[in-house]
Amino acid sequence: MKTAISGAVVVWLALAAAPIAQGQQQAATNPTGLIVGRVVDASTDKPLAGVLLELGIETTLGQVAVGPPRRQLSNAQGRFVFRDVPAGRVTVRATVGGNFPGPNGFISNSSGFPIGAYLPGGFGQRRPDGALRQLTLAQGQNVSDAEIRMWRSASLNGTVTDETGDPLVDVVVGAARVTSDGTLANGPTTKTDDRGMYRLSSLEPGRYIVFVPQTQTVMLMDSVNVVTARLQEAAAKNGVSVLPVVPELTGIRIGTSLVSTGTSGMITGTQPPRTVNGATYVLPTTFLPGSTTLNVNAAVEIAAGEDRTAADLTVRAVPTAIVSGTLTASGVPSNGMLVHLLPAGSRDAALFETAKARTDANGRFTFPAVPLGSYTVVAFNDPALPPAPNPSAVEHSVGIVGGPGAWGAAPVSVGAEGVANLQLAMRPGFSIRGRMDFEGSSPRPDEAALKNLRIDVTRTRPQFRSIAGAPAMSLLDPTQQFAVIGVTPARYTIRPSTLVIGPWRLKSVQVGGREVADLPVEISEDLNNVVVTFTDQPASLVFDVAGADADDGATFMLFPADRAAWSDLPPTSARLRGVRLPTAGGGTLPFVLPGDYLAVAVSESLLADFPSEVLFTKLAPLATAVRVTAGQRTSVSLTLKKVQ
Amino acid sequence: MISMLLCSLLLQTPRDLPAAAPSAGSAIIGGVVTTTEGTSRTPLRRAIVSIAGTGIIVRQVATDELGRFAFEELPPGRFTLTVEKGGYLKTFVGSRRPGRPPSLPIAVVAGQRVMDLAVDVPRGSVIEGTVRDELGGPLATAQVSVLQRLMVAGEPRFSALAGTSRVVADDRGRYRIYGLPPGDYVVQTVGGGTLTGAEVATDEEIKAADAAARAGASAGPRAKSTTPRVVTRSIVYAPGVTDLRTAQVISLGVNEERTGIDLTNALVFAAALDLLVTAPSGPPQNPSIGIASVSRQSVFTGPGIVRPGANSHFVMPGMAPGHYLFYGSASEPGPNGTSVPLYLSAEVTVDGADMSVSLDFLRGQTVSGQLIAAPTLPTLTDARVTLVAEGRIPGTTLRNPDASVNADGSFVVTGVPPGRYRIGLSGIGGWTLVSATLSGADVLDAPLEVRAGSDIGGVAATISGRATEISGVVTDSAGRPSPEFTALVIPADRALWLTAPRRTSGLVKIASDGRYQVTGLPPGDYLLAVIVDADPQQLADPAFLEQVAAGAIPIRLTEGQQLVQNLKIGG
């Protein structure tokens, strides 16, 4: 899924030969390889200067640069040269402008969206956001013509105005990419300038929804008054007459509530509500061109390098109603908790959140200015923090009402008359307990290695900019038991924080006899006796592919046979494997999680939606079923499939 | 994110607490917010008006379609208002300077209605342009910000403007900074780091490497011992200069839009500096070295302990081209186990080529003199004379040389690096310096200049045990104390305005009962004024001081005089 990796270029985990063992690289002979190449615009073939090229050197899993980063900037003719390249498999990544404002106009590889005029890419890429290809260099081998093609990024430009045509200044404008299966992937945000104009740039080609989010932050006046009284008391005691500024208490009073405006320096972009003749109006979250409801079918389609203009939004003030209620957990009012009001269908997307309100001492919350419509009211506690080797200690150490992971959600339909006395009860979070086993004769990992090992319970597909808080996790206790406390109901993967510990590889994660290692699992109850097993005899897969595309080689893909996993399999799942072959041929995946898979060989350019249910559904009829058995070597022979 | 303060206050809250609104009053303050475009004045909708003051937390309202606002239930007291709206200047209600604090307080009594405030909010000014790289392409991700230029003691000083953040040039290299108050600005693209190990190959290198690759040669043409070149982008000021002092100064009035402020920020090769550290007698002890950029008029690297290798060398890699000041301190052994302080002050110009530089730590000069008092000197056991340095570049002063005073009033300060100094005295309770003459000039009213290789002797420093004091009460026309004003005393002699900070009181806060007090000014002729809105930087602006002088009362202070001067504001 693009959710987690937008802006990062996919490199297939191409374990086409035995992995290079850690530490072996230092022992390698003098690196003497030479890579000479050039960077061009994919559409015009014009050379691109000033492109940052970074050499990646492969280790066991994924791409990790060994030693100091190897970097080149392409020269005025777009040319570059890497010297002293070690033998092995290397990738060359290319970026323009980076994905984070570095301290000097250079790249900083922090999280964030690309902000250059070209999409990030690298050697072997054949389409925007396509997979890279590795270069395999023997000792002393050279590459003299590494051509890197880069695609211009697209942009969306427009103006945001209110119903009178006045520009809305400093409001947030966001874009979310609509994936092939209709879900929303991460996208960039920007702010309008003093003319109400915005530019969302560095976009991959695709379908986007564009929106102006408006999220109210609300607190009841009785809470504000209590805090004010305390501040006044303190001020009187200290002999001062002016009270300190508390940003959260700075806002506009609507009825019994205070709607925060944010103070200078932390502008939220949310416009203040207005009361006219006793009725309160707000600017609602608005989608291009002016709708107040999310409709992925109204997405804008943009091509590579396209500069779309006149994507103008009009944000119209709408009448509102009051929604109020009480939040409890086990009958006890929850004080100081955030209650979220999310439009129905927006799942956990914080950017679409209509309002968040903090409960008072009696658990009461009020949303004083809710645009009419259908919503979900949600409240939750974060999971317990690790270390959690002693489960009983954890459950009693957290003082929040309802305990870690407690959650409550209720649909609410808001009409002109509003909603009063909404009762939202938080239910306890779930816990996931189990142990870790090692099967095999190799020496067990030492205490230090086990001490750093976590069991992570990760949402399979968090909505972009999710309101969901901290991830759930646990460390191991001395007897290798774990207890993840405070999991709210959703789909998750349960996996150790690393799949490789010395000679050990993950073999399985069993829940009540069911295999869930790196597969989505719905958590709707406590799970006990979860067993995480490592083995020193991992299963492997040997494959060969007959036939290859003239200019795109062949890409071998392995994905789970279980359709139920297709919709939200995380892109980092070890059950998703791909190898790009420049020509027909084969290779070995030395470490594969046991289970039932589908294997297929196709042209890489067909994999634009990787990974998605749409893609897997398209590939399944062309695929060959493969059962990978624990501890064994499995072989599969494929023929390159052509797809329309 | 909720603040810790708020969280702790909320969690202490007992349930079912009566939600009585605290200190609800009966006064009202309201008015209309407008903006003026050309000659037409229109209401400003959806502006946020904030009020702060006696006993209330900040309250806010949004203006309506006609720009109107009102704050009700105010307790008796004094309140200040501000108005904010995106793209407009944050307006401090009552301030005479657009976009600048402070607001003029508004006093209300119980039940009073002040509904006629008229606030005109100007649009902020705009600077717009494009940042390009050395090949003319857009430099996306360049961070752009403005520095405000202020004149301090006749010298330009550059500082970041509060409340404006850096913007990042977009994928076309374009930037737009808006909401600027009137003033003088310099546009900069911020740099500072390097891209370590990144190289740009020349065409010749590419050709050679290409030939080598095709021929299957096992190594590239460049010798492996060559230090990898490091590329960087320096800080560049519009119109594309690296020296702040030669930057284009953009003077903006109210609601001005300045476009086409383009900059080129070229990729430059950084140099490795091989630095040799020396001292008069062998290697210096505990050398601490900092680097300031003369071109940027700011510290580049704070001083840190340097441990040169056995041969007294150390290497600074990745130095961008520019003009630098290496400054620092160290010591060397003196007679009888003492330690002699050493200083470093070396200017180095880096042009992109690797270079060797000798950083020579030197012994300072000696400044000596005599304390004089009438009729006799007090006990001088704890007395110390300190030379307070006035650094050429802010932040580069490491040490203010000082010395104890002998029983006969003589003092000798050793190890004084060349530079400009003010003489300070401490450790004699109740006694202050009145004058310090050297060759007929008072070196308290203008800095003492210490030059390399030239010691200074014979400073005659007169001290007094009786400090002066000016005090009084400030009231408004109705006789009420007026704590919102500020008292200011400046020398009557205009020549001393910018050179003698000791003769200026600074901005003196008036207490809530209207009282003010200024102590310790040296004897002389002064001007005493009460002002409403000023920031400390204005005290260095002669034009502002002329305005102050025009409304001021002349006073004369003799040694130890206790002067009482009450002041009444307005008619």
Interface residues (C-beta under 8 A of the other chain):
Chain A: T32 L34 I35 V36 A49 G50 L52 P68 P69 R70 R71 Q72 L73 S74 N75 A76 Q77 R79 F80 V81 R83 D84 V96 G97 G98 F100 P101 G102 P103 N104 G105 F106 I107 I115 G116 A117 G140 N142 V143 S144 S153 S155 D162 T164 D166 P167 L168 V169 D170 V171 D193 D194 R195 R199 S201 S202 M221 D222 S223 V224 N225 V226 V227 T228 A229 R230 L231 Q232 A235 S241 V242 L243 V245 V246 P247 E248 L249 T250 G251 I252 R253 T261 T263 S264 G265 I267 Q271 P272 P273 R274 V276 P333 N335 G336 R358 D360 A361 N362
Chain B: I2 S3 L5 L6 C7 L9 L10 L11 Q12 T13 P14 R15 D16 L17 A19 A20 A21 P22 S23 R45 R46 I48 S50 A52 G53 T54 G55 I56 I57 V58 R59 Q60 V61 A62 D64 E65 G77 E84 K85 G86 G87 K90 R123 G124 V126 V131 D133 L135 G137 P138 L139 A140 T141 A142 Q143 G163 R166 V168 D170 D171 R172 R176 Y178 G179 T189 V190 G191 G192 G193 T194 L195 T196 G197 A198 E199 V200 A201 T202 D203 E205 I206 A209 D210 A212 A213 R214 G216 A217 S218 A219 G220 R222 K224 V231 T232 R233 N265 L267 S512
